[in-house]
């Protein structure tokens, strides 16, 4: 301090070195500001920083919880989606099976109806053939009776005789037809 006092006493004072009373007042003012900051402002700043840190940590925990919940919901969604796809595949398979069964049923029904129609057609053809054969037999019999009557020179009006002649003539025709086959 002696050096400071001697320097202060000299009139040629260095502008970088403050005067002693000014230095003391500055140190006191600095101490007051430091104590005020340390006692009042610093605890408030620490309190706000602590609250902010807790809020950030709580936010991170909430974000992690939300992420965990979102992951759980995503897994549930994926499981439901897989189940829905499985159900859709099952329904599609059932529809295909039902369609195939319906097609087979319709085919068998169509086959049955076709067979009925063919059987009815055969029966109709057989009935028409018999009717045509009966009509032809009568016409041929009448023609044969007339022809035989002209050949023999006598009338074949007797019904029993006429039937015998017609039957004999038709039997001969049938024998010739079978022989040519």
Contact map, one row per residue, 1 for C-alpha under 8 A:
1111100000000000000000000000000000000000000000000000000000000000000000000000000000000000000000000000000000000000000000000000000000000000000000000000000000000000000000000000000000000
1111110000000000000000000000000000000000000000000000000000000000000000000000000000000000000000000000000000000000000000000000000000000000000000000000000000000000000000000000000000000
1111111000000000000000000000000000000000000000000000000000000000000000000000000000000000000000000000000000000000000000000000000000000000000000000000000000000000000000000000000000000
1111111100000000000000000000000000000000000000000000000000000000000000000000000000000000000000000000000000000000000000000000000000000000000000000000000000000000000000000000000000000
1111111110000000000000000000000000000000000000000000000000000000000000000000000000000000000000000000000000000000000000000000000000000000000000000000000000000000000000000000000000000
0111111111000000000000000000000000000000000000000000000000000000000000000000000000000000000000000000000000000000000000000000000000000000000000000000000000000000000000000000000000000
0011111111001000000000000000000000000000000000000000000000000000000000000000000000000000000000000000000000000000000000000000000000000000000000000000000000000000000000000000000000000
0001111111101000001000000000000000000000000000000000000000000000000000000000000000000000000000000000000000000000000000000000000000000000000000000000000000000000000000000000000000000
0000111111100000000000000000000000000000000000000000000000000000000000000000000000000000000000000000000000000000000000000000000000000000000000000000000000000000000000000000000000000
0000011111111000000000000000000000000000000000000000000000000000000000000000000000000000000000000000000000000000000000000000000000000000000000000000000000000000000000000000000000000
0000000111111000000000000000000000000000000000000000000000000000000000000000000000000000000000000000000000000000000000000000000000000000000000000000000000000000000000000000000000000
0000000001111100000000000000000000000000000000000000000000000000000000000000000000000000000000000000000000000000000000000000000000000000000000000000000000000000000000000000000000000
0000001101111110100000000000000000000000000000000000000000000000000000000000000000000000000000000000000000000000000000000000000000000000000000000000000000000000000000000000000000000
0000000000011111100000000000000000000000000000000000000000000000000000000000000000000000000000000000000000000000000000000000000000000000000000000000000000000000000000000000000000000
0000000000001111110000000000000000000000000000000000000000000000000000000000000000000000000000000000000000000000000000000000000000000000000000000000000000000000000000000000000000000
0000000000000111110000000000000000000000000000000000000000000000000000000000000000000000000000000000000000000000000000000000000000000000000000000000000000000000000000000000000000000
0000000000001111111000000000000000000000000000000000000000000000000000000000000000000000000000000000000000000000000000000000000000000000000000000000000000000000000000000000000000000
0000000000000011111101100000000000000000000000000000000000000000000000000000000000000000000000000000000000000000000000000000000000000000000000000000000000000000000000000000000000000
0000000100000000111111100000000000000000000000000000000000000000000000000000000000000000000000000000000000000000000000000000000000000000000000000000000000000000000000000000000000000
0000000000000000011111110000000000000000000000000000000000000000000000000000000000000000000000000000000000000000000000000000000000000000000000000000000000000000000000000000000000000
0000000000000000001111111000000000000000000000000000000000000000000000000000000000000000000000000000000000000000000000000000000000000000000000000000000000000000000000000000000000000
0000000000000000011111111100000000000000000000000000000000000000000000000000000000000000000000000000000000000000000000000000000000000000000000000000000000000000000000000000000000000
0000000000000000011111111110000000000000000000000000000000000000000000000000000000000000000000000000000000000000000000000000000000000000000000000000000000000000000000000000000000000
0000000000000000000111111111000000000000000000000000000000000000000000000000000000000000000000000000000000000000000000000000000000000000000000000000000000000000000000000000000000000
0000000000000000000011111111100000000000000000000000000000000000000000000000000000000000000000000000000000000000000000000000000000000000000000000000000000000000000000000000000000000
0000000000000000000001111111110000000000000000000000000000000000000000000000000000000000000000000000000000000000000000000000000000000000000000000000000000000000000000000000000000000
0000000000000000000000111111111000000000000000000000000000000000000000000000000000000000000000000000000000000000000000000000000000000000000000000000000000000000000000000000000000000
0000000000000000000000011111111100000000000000000000000000000000000000000000000000000000000000000000000000000000000000000000000000000000000000000000000000000000000000000000000000000
0000000000000000000000001111111110000000000000000000000000000000000000000000000000000000000000000000000000000000000000000000000000000000000000000000000000000000000000000000000000000
0000000000000000000000000111111111000000000000000000000000000000000000000000000000000000000000000000000000000000000000000000000000000000000000000000000000000000000000000000000000000
0000000000000000000000000011111111100000000000000000000000000000000000000000000000000000000000000000000000000000000000000000000000000000000000000000000000000000000000000000000000000
0000000000000000000000000001111111110000000000000000000000000000000000000000000000000000000000000000000000000000000000000000000000000000000000000000000000000000000000000000000000000
0000000000000000000000000000111111111000000000000000000000000000000000000000000000000000000000000000000000000000000000000000000000000000000000000000000000000000000000000000000000000
0000000000000000000000000000011111111100000000000000000000000000000000000000000000000000000000000000000000000000000000000000000000000000000000000000000000000000000000000000000000000
0000000000000000000000000000001111111110000000000000000000000000000000000000000000000000000000000000000000000000000000000000000000000000000000000000000000000000000000000000000000000
0000000000000000000000000000000111111111100000000000000000000000000000000000000000000000000000000000000000000000000000000000000000000000000000000000000000000000000000000000000000000
0000000000000000000000000000000011111111110000000000000000000000000000000000000000000000000000000000000000000000000000000000000000000000000000000000000000000000000000000000000000000
0000000000000000000000000000000001111111111000000000000000000000000000000000000000000000000000000000000000000000000000000000000000000000000000000000000000000000000000000000000000000
0000000000000000000000000000000000111111111000000000000000000000000000000000000000000000000000000000000000000000000000000000000000000000000000000000000000000000000000000000000000000
0000000000000000000000000000000000011111111100000000000000000000000000000000000000000000000000000000000000000000000000000000000000000000000000000000000000000000000000000000000000000
0000000000000000000000000000000000011111111110000000000000000000000000000000000000000000000000000000000000000000000000000000000000000000000000000000000000000000000000000000000000000
0000000000000000000000000000000000001111111111000000000000000000000000000000000000000000000000000000000000000000000000000000000000000000000000000000000000000000000000000000000000000
0000000000000000000000000000000000000111111111100000000000000000000000000000000000000000000000000000000000000000000000000000000000000000000000000000000000000000000000000000000000000
0000000000000000000000000000000000000001111111110000000000000000000000000000000000000000000000000000000000000000000000000000000000000000000000000000000000000000000000000000000000000
0000000000000000000000000000000000000000111111111000000000000000000000000000000000000000000000000000000000000000000000000000000000000000000000000000000000000000000000000000000000000
0000000000000000000000000000000000000000011111111100000000000000000000000000000000000000000000000000000000000000000000000000000000000000000000000000000000000000000000000000000000000
0000000000000000000000000000000000000000001111111110000000000000000000000000000000000000000000000000000000000000000000000000000000000000000000000000000000000000000000000000000000000
0000000000000000000000000000000000000000000111111111000000000000000000000000000000000000000000000000000000000000000000000000000000000000000000000000000000000000000000000000000000000
0000000000000000000000000000000000000000000011111111100000000000000000000000000000000000000000000000000000000000000000000000000000000000000000000000000000000000000000000000000000000
0000000000000000000000000000000000000000000001111111110000000000000000000000000000000000000000000000000000000000000000000000000000000000000000000000000000000000000000000000000000000
0000000000000000000000000000000000000000000000111111111000000000000000000000000000000000000000000000000000000000000000000000000000000000000000000000000000000000000000000000000000000
0000000000000000000000000000000000000000000000011111111100000000000000000000000000000000000000000000000000000000000000000000000000000000000000000000000000000000000000000000000000000
0000000000000000000000000000000000000000000000001111111110000000000000000000000000000000000000000000000000000000000000000000000000000000000000000000000000000000000000000000000000000
0000000000000000000000000000000000000000000000000111111111000000000000000000000000000000000000000000000000000000000000000000000000000000000000000000000000000000000000000000000000000
0000000000000000000000000000000000000000000000000011111111100000000000000000000000000000000000000000000000000000000000000000000000000000000000000000000000000000000000000000000000000
0000000000000000000000000000000000000000000000000001111111110000000000000000000000000000000000000000000000000000000000000000000000000000000000000000000000000000000000000000000000000
0000000000000000000000000000000000000000000000000000111111111000000000000000000000000000000000000000000000000000000000000000000000000000000000000000000000000000000000000000000000000
0000000000000000000000000000000000000000000000000000011111111100000000000000000000000000000000000000000000000000000000000000000000000000000000000000000000000000000000000000000000000
0000000000000000000000000000000000000000000000000000001111111110000000000000000000000000000000000000000000000000000000000000000000000000000000000000000000000000000000000000000000000
0000000000000000000000000000000000000000000000000000000111111111000000000000000000000000000000000000000000000000000000000000000000000000000000000000000000000000000000000000000000000
0000000000000000000000000000000000000000000000000000000011111111100000000000000000000000000000000000000000000000000000000000000000000000000000000000000000000000000000000000000000000
0000000000000000000000000000000000000000000000000000000001111111110000000000000000000000000000000000000000000000000000000000000000000000000000000000000000000000000000000000000000000
0000000000000000000000000000000000000000000000000000000000111111111000000000000000000000000000000000000000000000000000000000000000000000000000000000000000000000000000000000000000000
0000000000000000000000000000000000000000000000000000000000011111111100000000000000000000000000000000000000000000000000000000000000000000000000000000000000000000000000000000000000000
0000000000000000000000000000000000000000000000000000000000001111111110000000000000000000000000000000000000000000000000000000000000000000000000000000000000000000000000000000000000000
0000000000000000000000000000000000000000000000000000000000000111111111000000000000000000000000000000000000000000000000000000000000000000000000000000000000000000000000000000000000000
0000000000000000000000000000000000000000000000000000000000000011111111100000000000000000000000000000000000000000000000000000000000000000000000000000000000000000000000000000000000000
0000000000000000000000000000000000000000000000000000000000000001111111110000000000000000000000000000000000000000000000000000000000000000000000000000000000000000000000000000000000000
0000000000000000000000000000000000000000000000000000000000000000111111111000000000000000000000000000000000000000000000000000000000000000000000000000000000000000000000000000000000000
0000000000000000000000000000000000000000000000000000000000000000011111111100000000000000000000000000000000000000000000000000000000000000000000000000000000000000000000000000000000000
0000000000000000000000000000000000000000000000000000000000000000001111111110000000000000000000000000000000000000000000000000000000000000000000000000000000000000000000000000000000000
0000000000000000000000000000000000000000000000000000000000000000000111111111000000000000000000000000000000000000000000000000000000000000000000000000000000000000000000000000000000000
0000000000000000000000000000000000000000000000000000000000000000000011111111100000000000000000000000000000000000000000000000000000000000000000000000000000000000000000000000000000000
0000000000000000000000000000000000000000000000000000000000000000000001111111110000000000000000000000000000000000000000000000000000000000000000000000000000000000000000000000000000000
0000000000000000000000000000000000000000000000000000000000000000000000111111111000000000000000000000000000000000000000000000000000000000000000000000000000000000000000000000000000000
0000000000000000000000000000000000000000000000000000000000000000000000011111111100000000000000000000000000000000000000000000000000000000000000000000000000000000000000000000000000000
0000000000000000000000000000000000000000000000000000000000000000000000001111111110000000000000000000000000000000000000000000000000000000000000000000000000000000000000000000000000000
0000000000000000000000000000000000000000000000000000000000000000000000000111111111000000000000000000000000000000000000000000000000000000000000000000000000000000000000000000000000000
0000000000000000000000000000000000000000000000000000000000000000000000000011111111100000000000000000000000000000000000000000000000000000000000000000000000000000000000000000000000000
0000000000000000000000000000000000000000000000000000000000000000000000000001111111110000000000000000000000000000000000000000000000000000000000000000000000000000000000000000000000000
0000000000000000000000000000000000000000000000000000000000000000000000000000111111111000000000000000000000000000000000000000000000000000000000000000000000000000000000000000000000000
0000000000000000000000000000000000000000000000000000000000000000000000000000011111111100000000000000000000000000000000000000000000000000000000000000000000000000000000000000000000000
0000000000000000000000000000000000000000000000000000000000000000000000000000001111111110000000000000000000000000000000000000000000000000000000000000000000000000000000000000000000000
0000000000000000000000000000000000000000000000000000000000000000000000000000000111111111000000000000000000000000000000000000000000000000000000000000000000000000000000000000000000000
0000000000000000000000000000000000000000000000000000000000000000000000000000000011111111100000000000000000000000000000000000000000000000000000000000000000000000000000000000000000000
0000000000000000000000000000000000000000000000000000000000000000000000000000000001111111110000000000000000000000000000000000000000000000000000000000000000000000000000000000000000000
0000000000000000000000000000000000000000000000000000000000000000000000000000000000111111111000000000000000000000000000000000000000000000000000000000000000000000000000000000000000000
0000000000000000000000000000000000000000000000000000000000000000000000000000000000011111111100000000000000000000000000000000000000000000000000000000000000000000000000000000000000000
0000000000000000000000000000000000000000000000000000000000000000000000000000000000001111111110000000000000000000000000000000000000000000000000000000000000000000000000000000000000000
0000000000000000000000000000000000000000000000000000000000000000000000000000000000000111111111000000000000000000000000000000000000000000000000000000000000000000000000000000000000000
0000000000000000000000000000000000000000000000000000000000000000000000000000000000000011111111100000000000000000000000000000000000000000000000000000000000000000000000000000000000000
0000000000000000000000000000000000000000000000000000000000000000000000000000000000000001111111110000000000000000000000000000000000000000000000000000000000000000000000000000000000000
0000000000000000000000000000000000000000000000000000000000000000000000000000000000000000111111111000000000000000000000000000000000000000000000000000000000000000000000000000000000000
0000000000000000000000000000000000000000000000000000000000000000000000000000000000000000011111111100000000000000000000000000000000000000000000000000000000000000000000000000000000000
0000000000000000000000000000000000000000000000000000000000000000000000000000000000000000001111111110000000000000000000000000000000000000000000000000000000000000000000000000000000000
0000000000000000000000000000000000000000000000000000000000000000000000000000000000000000000111111111000000000000000000000000000000000000000000000000000000000000000000000000000000000
0000000000000000000000000000000000000000000000000000000000000000000000000000000000000000000011111111100000000000000000000000000000000000000000000000000000000000000000000000000000000
0000000000000000000000000000000000000000000000000000000000000000000000000000000000000000000001111111110000000000000000000000000000000000000000000000000000000000000000000000000000000
0000000000000000000000000000000000000000000000000000000000000000000000000000000000000000000000111111111000000000000000000000000000000000000000000000000000000000000000000000000000000
0000000000000000000000000000000000000000000000000000000000000000000000000000000000000000000000011111111100000000000000000000000000000000000000000000000000000000000000000000000000000
0000000000000000000000000000000000000000000000000000000000000000000000000000000000000000000000001111111110000000000000000000000000000000000000000000000000000000000000000000000000000
0000000000000000000000000000000000000000000000000000000000000000000000000000000000000000000000000111111111000000000000000000000000000000000000000000000000000000000000000000000000000
0000000000000000000000000000000000000000000000000000000000000000000000000000000000000000000000000011111111100000000000000000000000000000000000000000000000000000000000000000000000000
0000000000000000000000000000000000000000000000000000000000000000000000000000000000000000000000000001111111110000000000000000000000000000000000000000000000000000000000000000000000000
0000000000000000000000000000000000000000000000000000000000000000000000000000000000000000000000000000111111111000000000000000000000000000000000000000000000000000000000000000000000000
0000000000000000000000000000000000000000000000000000000000000000000000000000000000000000000000000000011111111100000000000000000000000000000000000000000000000000000000000000000000000
0000000000000000000000000000000000000000000000000000000000000000000000000000000000000000000000000000001111111110000000000000000000000000000000000000000000000000000000000000000000000
0000000000000000000000000000000000000000000000000000000000000000000000000000000000000000000000000000000111111111000000000000000000000000000000000000000000000000000000000000000000000
0000000000000000000000000000000000000000000000000000000000000000000000000000000000000000000000000000000011111111100000000000000000000000000000000000000000000000000000000000000000000
0000000000000000000000000000000000000000000000000000000000000000000000000000000000000000000000000000000001111111110000000000000000000000000000000000000000000000000000000000000000000
0000000000000000000000000000000000000000000000000000000000000000000000000000000000000000000000000000000000111111111000000000000000000000000000000000000000000000000000000000000000000
0000000000000000000000000000000000000000000000000000000000000000000000000000000000000000000000000000000000011111111100000000000000000000000000000000000000000000000000000000000000000
0000000000000000000000000000000000000000000000000000000000000000000000000000000000000000000000000000000000001111111110000000000000000000000000000000000000000000000000000000000000000
0000000000000000000000000000000000000000000000000000000000000000000000000000000000000000000000000000000000000111111111000000000000000000000000000000000000000000000000000000000000000
0000000000000000000000000000000000000000000000000000000000000000000000000000000000000000000000000000000000000011111111100000000000000000000000000000000000000000000000000000000000000
0000000000000000000000000000000000000000000000000000000000000000000000000000000000000000000000000000000000000001111111110000000000000000000000000000000000000000000000000000000000000
0000000000000000000000000000000000000000000000000000000000000000000000000000000000000000000000000000000000000000111111111000000000000000000000000000000000000000000000000000000000000
0000000000000000000000000000000000000000000000000000000000000000000000000000000000000000000000000000000000000000011111111100000000000000000000000000000000000000000000000000000000000
0000000000000000000000000000000000000000000000000000000000000000000000000000000000000000000000000000000000000000001111111110000000000000000000000000000000000000000000000000000000000
0000000000000000000000000000000000000000000000000000000000000000000000000000000000000000000000000000000000000000000111111111000000000000000000000000000000000000000000000000000000000
0000000000000000000000000000000000000000000000000000000000000000000000000000000000000000000000000000000000000000000011111111100000000000000000000000000000000000000000000000000000000
0000000000000000000000000000000000000000000000000000000000000000000000000000000000000000000000000000000000000000000001111111110000000000000000000000000000000000000000000000000000000
0000000000000000000000000000000000000000000000000000000000000000000000000000000000000000000000000000000000000000000000111111111000000000000000000000000000000000000000000000000000000
0000000000000000000000000000000000000000000000000000000000000000000000000000000000000000000000000000000000000000000000011111111100000000000000000000000000000000000000000000000000000
0000000000000000000000000000000000000000000000000000000000000000000000000000000000000000000000000000000000000000000000001111111110000000000000000000000000000000000000000000000000000
0000000000000000000000000000000000000000000000000000000000000000000000000000000000000000000000000000000000000000000000000111111111000000000000000000000000000000000000000000000000000
0000000000000000000000000000000000000000000000000000000000000000000000000000000000000000000000000000000000000000000000000011111111100000000000000000000000000000000000000000000000000
0000000000000000000000000000000000000000000000000000000000000000000000000000000000000000000000000000000000000000000000000001111111110000000000000000000000000000000000000000000000000
0000000000000000000000000000000000000000000000000000000000000000000000000000000000000000000000000000000000000000000000000000111111111000000000000000000000000000000000000000000000000
0000000000000000000000000000000000000000000000000000000000000000000000000000000000000000000000000000000000000000000000000000011111111100000000000000000000000000000000000000000000000
0000000000000000000000000000000000000000000000000000000000000000000000000000000000000000000000000000000000000000000000000000001111111110000000000000000000000000000000000000000000000
0000000000000000000000000000000000000000000000000000000000000000000000000000000000000000000000000000000000000000000000000000000111111111000000000000000000000000000000000000000000000
0000000000000000000000000000000000000000000000000000000000000000000000000000000000000000000000000000000000000000000000000000000011111111100000000000000000000000000000000000000000000
0000000000000000000000000000000000000000000000000000000000000000000000000000000000000000000000000000000000000000000000000000000001111111110000000000000000000000000000000000000000000
0000000000000000000000000000000000000000000000000000000000000000000000000000000000000000000000000000000000000000000000000000000000111111111000000000000000000000000000000000000000000
0000000000000000000000000000000000000000000000000000000000000000000000000000000000000000000000000000000000000000000000000000000000011111111100000000000000000000000000000000000000000
0000000000000000000000000000000000000000000000000000000000000000000000000000000000000000000000000000000000000000000000000000000000001111111110000000000000000000000000000100000000000
0000000000000000000000000000000000000000000000000000000000000000000000000000000000000000000000000000000000000000000000000000000000000111111111000000000000000000000000000000000000000
0000000000000000000000000000000000000000000000000000000000000000000000000000000000000000000000000000000000000000000000000000000000000011111111100000000000000000000000000000000000000
0000000000000000000000000000000000000000000000000000000000000000000000000000000000000000000000000000000000000000000000000000000000000001111111110000000000000000000001000000000000000
0000000000000000000000000000000000000000000000000000000000000000000000000000000000000000000000000000000000000000000000000000000000000000111111111000000000000000001001100100000000000
0000000000000000000000000000000000000000000000000000000000000000000000000000000000000000000000000000000000000000000000000000000000000000011111111100000000000000000001000000000000000
0000000000000000000000000000000000000000000000000000000000000000000000000000000000000000000000000000000000000000000000000000000000000000001111111110000000000000000000000000000000000
0000000000000000000000000000000000000000000000000000000000000000000000000000000000000000000000000000000000000000000000000000000000000000000111111111000000000000000001001000000000000
0000000000000000000000000000000000000000000000000000000000000000000000000000000000000000000000000000000000000000000000000000000000000000000011111111100000010000010011000000000000000
0000000000000000000000000000000000000000000000000000000000000000000000000000000000000000000000000000000000000000000000000000000000000000000001111111110000010000000000000000000000000
0000000000000000000000000000000000000000000000000000000000000000000000000000000000000000000000000000000000000000000000000000000000000000000000111111111000000000000000000000000000000
0000000000000000000000000000000000000000000000000000000000000000000000000000000000000000000000000000000000000000000000000000000000000000000000011111111110010000000000000000000000000
0000000000000000000000000000000000000000000000000000000000000000000000000000000000000000000000000000000000000000000000000000000000000000000000001111111111110000000000000000000000000
0000000000000000000000000000000000000000000000000000000000000000000000000000000000000000000000000000000000000000000000000000000000000000000000000111111111100000000000000000000000000
0000000000000000000000000000000000000000000000000000000000000000000000000000000000000000000000000000000000000000000000000000000000000000000000000011111110000000000000000000000000000
0000000000000000000000000000000000000000000000000000000000000000000000000000000000000000000000000000000000000000000000000000000000000000000000000001111111000000000000000000000000000
0000000000000000000000000000000000000000000000000000000000000000000000000000000000000000000000000000000000000000000000000000000000000000000000000001111111100000000000000000000000000
0000000000000000000000000000000000000000000000000000000000000000000000000000000000000000000000000000000000000000000000000000000000000000000000000000110111110000000000000000000000000
0000000000000000000000000000000000000000000000000000000000000000000000000000000000000000000000000000000000000000000000000000000000000000000000000000110011111000000000000000000000000
0000000000000000000000000000000000000000000000000000000000000000000000000000000000000000000000000000000000000000000000000000000000000000000000001101100001111110110000000000000000000
0000000000000000000000000000000000000000000000000000000000000000000000000000000000000000000000000000000000000000000000000000000000000000000000000000000000111110110000000000000000000
0000000000000000000000000000000000000000000000000000000000000000000000000000000000000000000000000000000000000000000000000000000000000000000000000000000000011111110000000000000000000
0000000000000000000000000000000000000000000000000000000000000000000000000000000000000000000000000000000000000000000000000000000000000000000000000000000000011111111000000000000000000
0000000000000000000000000000000000000000000000000000000000000000000000000000000000000000000000000000000000000000000000000000000000000000000000000000000000000111111100000000000000000
0000000000000000000000000000000000000000000000000000000000000000000000000000000000000000000000000000000000000000000000000000000000000000000000000000000000011111111110000000000000000
0000000000000000000000000000000000000000000000000000000000000000000000000000000000000000000000000000000000000000000000000000000000000000000000001000000000011111111111000000000000000
0000000000000000000000000000000000000000000000000000000000000000000000000000000000000000000000000000000000000000000000000000000000000000000010000000000000000011111111100000000000000
0000000000000000000000000000000000000000000000000000000000000000000000000000000000000000000000000000000000000000000000000000000000000000000000000000000000000001111111110000000000000
0000000000000000000000000000000000000000000000000000000000000000000000000000000000000000000000000000000000000000000000000000000000000000000000001000000000000000111111111000000000000
0000000000000000000000000000000000000000000000000000000000000000000000000000000000000000000000000000000000000000000000000000000000000000000111011000000000000000011111111100000000000
0000000000000000000000000000000000000000000000000000000000000000000000000000000000000000000000000000000000000000000000000000000000000000000010000000000000000000001111111110000000000
0000000000000000000000000000000000000000000000000000000000000000000000000000000000000000000000000000000000000000000000000000000000000000000000000000000000000000000111111111000000000
0000000000000000000000000000000000000000000000000000000000000000000000000000000000000000000000000000000000000000000000000000000000000000000000010000000000000000000011111111100000000
0000000000000000000000000000000000000000000000000000000000000000000000000000000000000000000000000000000000000000000000000000000000000000100010000000000000000000000001111111110000000
0000000000000000000000000000000000000000000000000000000000000000000000000000000000000000000000000000000000000000000000000000000000000000000000000000000000000000000000111111111000000
0000000000000000000000000000000000000000000000000000000000000000000000000000000000000000000000000000000000000000000000000000000000000000000000000000000000000000000000011111111100000
0000000000000000000000000000000000000000000000000000000000000000000000000000000000000000000000000000000000000000000000000000000000000000000000000000000000000000000000001111111110000
0000000000000000000000000000000000000000000000000000000000000000000000000000000000000000000000000000000000000000000000000000000000000000000000000000000000000000000000000111111111000
0000000000000000000000000000000000000000000000000000000000000000000000000000000000000000000000000000000000000000000000000000000000000000000000000000000000000000000000000011111111100
0000000000000000000000000000000000000000000000000000000000000000000000000000000000000000000000000000000000000000000000000000000000000000000000000000000000000000000000000001111111110
0000000000000000000000000000000000000000000000000000000000000000000000000000000000000000000000000000000000000000000000000000000000000000000000000000000000000000000000000000111111111
0000000000000000000000000000000000000000000000000000000000000000000000000000000000000000000000000000000000000000000000000000000000000000000000000000000000000000000000000000011111111
0000000000000000000000000000000000000000000000000000000000000000000000000000000000000000000000000000000000000000000000000000000000000000000000000000000000000000000000000000001111111
0000000000000000000000000000000000000000000000000000000000000000000000000000000000000000000000000000000000000000000000000000000000000000000000000000000000000000000000000000000111111
0000000000000000000000000000000000000000000000000000000000000000000000000000000000000000000000000000000000000000000000000000000000000000000000000000000000000000000000000000000011111
